[in-house]
Amino acid sequence: MTLHLEEWEMLCNECKGSDDDPSSKTFSTICPKCQGAGKVDWLENILGKNPHRHLKATFSLDDMAAYTIDDKILAEIAKDMANQIDKEILESMLTTVEQTNKILKLSKTIMYEMEGS
């Protein structure tokens, strides 16, 4: 990964720009100093980054095997995703219907004007 550094930025001296926590030996975690950005400005170099600016999550299948998710939670997530997809589809369909109605009204207006001429 090649980082683009602005003139006021520098590579994080903790992770050396790799964005991984060098002290973690078990699995990949984000660098606590740069919060996974791999770079800091001069103030962040002294104080560390605001943890809400850059978040990075990396999981492997081995990491996920250690966690179990309740079936009720999975069902709720699936239901929410399906509802969101349905909502997006319906909004798209409504937009199409509205555009079609505008075209029909315009067509009728043009036909009345042509008949009147």
C-alpha positions as CSV (number, residue, x, y, z in Angstrom):
1,M,0.0,0.0,0.0
2,T,1.4,3.4,-1.0
3,L,0.2,6.3,1.0
4,H,-0.2,9.8,-0.5
5,L,1.2,12.2,2.0
6,E,0.3,15.9,1.9
7,E,3.0,18.3,2.9
8,W,1.8,18.5,6.5
9,E,1.6,14.7,6.9
10,M,4.1,12.1,7.9
11,L,4.2,8.3,8.2
12,C,3.0,7.1,11.5
13,N,6.1,6.3,13.6
14,E,4.3,3.4,15.3
15,C,3.2,1.3,12.3
16,K,5.5,2.9,9.8
17,G,2.6,3.4,7.4
18,S,1.4,-0.2,7.5
19,D,-1.7,0.8,9.5
20,D,-1.4,-2.4,11.7
21,D,-0.7,-2.4,15.4
22,P,2.9,-3.6,15.6
23,S,2.4,-4.7,19.2
24,S,-0.4,-7.2,18.3
25,K,0.9,-10.7,17.7
26,T,-2.3,-12.6,17.5
27,F,-4.3,-11.0,14.6
28,S,-4.4,-7.8,12.6
29,T,-5.6,-4.8,14.5
30,I,-5.4,-1.2,13.6
31,C,-2.6,1.0,14.9
32,P,-3.6,2.8,18.0
33,K,-1.7,5.9,17.1
34,C,-2.9,6.6,13.5
35,Q,-6.2,4.7,13.8
36,G,-5.4,2.7,10.7
37,A,-4.6,5.7,8.4
38,G,-0.9,4.9,8.3
39,K,-0.2,8.6,8.4
40,V,-0.5,11.5,10.9
41,D,-0.1,15.3,10.9
42,W,2.2,16.9,13.4
43,L,-0.4,17.3,16.1
44,E,-1.6,13.7,15.7
45,N,2.0,12.6,15.8
46,I,2.2,14.1,19.3
47,L,-1.4,13.3,20.6
48,G,-2.5,10.5,18.4
49,K,-5.5,10.6,16.1
50,N,-9.1,11.2,17.1
51,P,-10.4,7.6,17.2
52,H,-13.6,8.6,15.4
53,R,-11.9,9.8,12.3
54,H,-10.5,6.6,10.8
55,L,-11.9,3.2,11.6
56,K,-10.8,0.0,10.0
57,A,-12.0,-3.5,10.6
58,T,-10.3,-6.5,9.3
59,F,-11.5,-10.0,10.1
60,S,-10.5,-13.4,8.9
61,L,-12.6,-16.5,9.0
62,D,-10.4,-17.7,11.9
63,D,-11.3,-14.5,13.8
64,M,-15.0,-14.9,13.1
65,A,-15.0,-18.5,14.3
66,A,-14.4,-17.3,17.8
67,Y,-17.7,-15.3,17.7
68,T,-21.2,-16.6,17.5
69,I,-24.1,-14.5,16.5
70,D,-27.5,-15.3,17.9
71,D,-30.0,-16.5,15.2
72,K,-32.5,-13.9,16.3
73,I,-30.0,-11.1,15.6
74,L,-29.2,-12.6,12.2
75,A,-32.9,-12.8,11.4
76,E,-33.3,-9.2,12.4
77,I,-30.4,-8.1,10.3
78,A,-31.7,-10.0,7.3
79,K,-35.2,-8.5,7.8
80,D,-33.7,-5.0,8.0
81,M,-31.7,-5.6,4.8
82,A,-34.7,-7.0,3.0
83,N,-36.8,-4.0,4.1
84,Q,-34.1,-1.6,2.9
85,I,-33.8,-3.3,-0.5
86,D,-37.6,-3.3,-0.8
87,K,-37.7,0.4,0.1
88,E,-35.1,1.2,-2.6
89,I,-36.9,-0.8,-5.2
90,L,-40.3,0.8,-4.4
91,E,-38.7,4.3,-4.5
92,S,-37.2,3.5,-7.9
93,M,-40.5,2.2,-9.2
94,L,-42.4,5.3,-7.9
95,T,-39.9,7.6,-9.6
96,T,-40.4,5.7,-12.9
97,V,-44.2,5.9,-12.5
98,E,-44.0,9.7,-11.8
99,Q,-41.8,10.2,-14.9
100,T,-44.2,8.1,-17.0
101,N,-47.2,10.1,-15.8
102,K,-45.4,13.4,-16.7
103,I,-44.7,12.0,-20.2
104,L,-48.3,10.9,-20.6
105,K,-49.6,14.4,-19.6
106,L,-47.2,16.1,-22.0
107,S,-48.3,13.7,-24.8
108,K,-51.9,14.5,-24.1
109,T,-51.2,18.2,-24.1
110,I,-49.4,17.9,-27.4
111,M,-52.2,15.8,-29.0
112,Y,-54.9,18.4,-27.9
113,E,-52.8,21.2,-29.3
114,M,-52.4,19.3,-32.6
115,E,-56.2,18.6,-32.8
116,G,-57.0,22.2,-32.1
117,S,-54.7,23.5,-34.9
